[in-house]
Structure formats: structure tokens, C-alpha cells
Amino acid sequence: MWAPRRGCILRWLGLRSCKINTLLLAVFWFGTWVFFSGLVFVHRTMYSDLCTDDKSKRILHRVNFKETVIGH
């Protein structure tokens, strides 16, 4: 009967691809955020493990002491 109008089909496909692109962008952003948050968490854990021996504690104590003396 009536021939389908190309404008409606193209708009429908464009809207659909826009939704897919938005979804992919959101998934990519979330994955990147989780990845970098994991790196920060692992880095903090490694740093606290390295500072458990006596030599590291003495070094950190001296650094903190110098900061308090210079800060006041």
C-alpha cells in the first residue's frame, strides 16, 4: 500500500545506534573506573606491607618529624 518512508527508518536506526553507543560508553567508563580503583587499592596495600619493618618505620618517623618541625 504505502511505501515506507526512509526518513523514519533512518531515524529509528540512528536512535538505536545512539542507545547502543551510550550503553557501550557507560560500560567502558565503569570498567575503567573499576580497573583504576583496583590499582589504587593494590598500591596502598603494597605500600603498607613494605612499611612494616623497623628500618622503614624509622624513616617514616623521621619524615613525619621533619614535616612537623618545618610546618610550625
Residue, then its C-alpha position, 0 to 999 in steps of 0.5 A: m500500500w504505502a511505501p515506507r518512508r526512509g526518513c523514519i527508518l533512518r531515524w529509528l536506526g540512528l536512535r538505536s545506534c545512539k542507545i547502543n553507543t551510550l550503553l557501550l560508553a557507560v560500560f567502558w567508563f565503569g570498567t575503567w573506573v573499576f580497573f583504576s580503583g583496583l590499582v589504587f587499592v593494590h598500591r596502598t596495600m603494597y605500600s603498607d606491607l613494605c612499611t612494616d619493618d623497623k628500618s622503614k618505620r624509622i624513616l617514616h618517623r623521621v619524615n613525619f618529624k621533619e614535616t612537623v618541625i618545618g610546618h610550625 
